[in-house]
Amino acid sequence: MSRRQSPYPMLEKLSALKKRLAGMHLELAFDVCAAAAPKLDTLAKDAYDSGRTVYGESRPSGTRGNSLDLVATDTVRSSLSVVAKETSIKASASGDNSKGRSYATILMGRYRILPNGRLPADWSKTITETVYEEAAKWGGSTAAKFGRPTK
């Protein structure tokens, strides 16, 4: 997948989601976050397991040109999570080597195991669809605040 723009331009970054959630009824914002977080968690773990970045690109090769599975101890993979925190969504990973250095930070930056900056298109789509689903339970009037996604 190339670095093309998401078909959901309102959600290029998580900061855009934060602004949209702030304009919603508080309980609806809670519902959106609670419903979206497990879906995003699955997307992150599926990307990690497939050997691709969360953006759908092949992982960069190792320093010797070899492909990397990023699984030495499974510490980072098991700590990878996307969770709802009240009216926000938090993505994180942890994992230290024997000297206490965090490999998760390196993996997030170089191997893009979690979004950094712009949102992947499938994350943006998932969040937008979740907003519509949850807003529909409330009568759907709040969905208009997100703008209709392009097909």
N, C-alpha and C positions, 0 to 999 in steps of 0.2 A: 504494500500500500504506500503510495507516495504521500508527501506532506501537503496534501490538498486541504482546502478549507472544509470544515464540517458543514453538512447541509443544514445544520441547526445553528445559524450564526449567533443567536442570542446566548448560546452557552459555549463560547470559545474557551472560557476559563471558569474555574470554580467561583471566582469573584462575581461573575455575572449571575450565577445561581444564588449566591448569598444575597445579592440585591433583590432578586425576584422573590426569594423566600421572605425577605423583610416586608414586602408589600402584600403578603398573604395573611389571611386569618391565622393566628398563632397555632391553633389546633391543626389546621390544614398543613402548615409548614412542618409540624411534627410528623404528621402522617406521611408526607412526601419523603422526608428523610428516612423514616423508619422503613418505608417500602422500597426506596431506591438503594439503600446501603447494601442489603444482601445481594441484590442483582449486580452491583458494581464489584462487590467482593468476589463473586463468581467470575466476572470478566477478568479481574486481576489475576486470580489463581489459574484460570484457563490459559491466559497468555503466558504466565510463568511456566506452566507445565508443557506448553506447546513449543517452547524454545524461541518464542517471538517476543517483541516488545509489546507494551499495551497499545501501541500505535499500529500494530500489525506488521511491523517490519522485521526482517531477520535480525537476530542478535549480532552485534559486532563480534568478530573473531577474537580469539585470545592473542597474546603477544607472539605466539609461534604459528599463528594462522589456523589454529585448531578451533573447532566449534566448542562452545562451552555450554554445559547443562546447568551450571550455577548451583549444583547440588553436591556439596562436600559433606555436610552434616545434616542437612534439611532444616537447620535452625531458622534461616531467613524465610524459607518457604512456609514453614509452620507458623511463623509470626506475621506473615503478610495478612493484612486485614483492612477492610473498609467498614467503618461502623458509623451509625447515627449518633450524634451528640446533640441532643435536644433539637435545635433548628439548624444544624449544620451536619456536614458529612466529613469524616476524617479518614484519610488513607495513611497507613503506616506500615513499617516493617522494622525489625530489629535483628540483631545477630552479631555477636562479637567473636573475634578469633581468640586464641589463647593469650594474646597480649592485651586484650581489652579493646582492640580497634574495631570499629563498626564497619563491617562489610556491607551492611544494608544501605548505607549512604552512598557507597561506591556503586552498588547495583542499581540504585534509583537513578543516579546521574548518568553513568555510562551505559548501562544495559536497559534503562527505562522500564523497570519492573512496576513502577507506578507513574502516573502522569506528573509531568514537571512543566509547568507553564500551561500551554493550551491543552484542552481536553481531547482525548481520542474521539473520533466520530461516533464509535459505538457507545461510548460513555455518554456523550451528549444526547444521542438518540434515546438511550435508556432513561436518562433523567427526564427528558422532555415527555416521553411516553408515560412515565410514572406520574408526572404532574397532571397530565390529562386524565389518567385513570383515577387518581385521587380526587381531582377537582370534579369529575363526573359524579362521584359519590356525594358531593356537596351541591350538586345541581349544575356544575360545569362552568359557572360564571367566572371563576378565577382563572380558568385555562386561557382566557383571552389575554391575560397579562403577560403570558409567555410568548405570544405570537404563534401563528400556525407554522409548523415545520414544513419545509419544502419536500416534495416527493422526489 
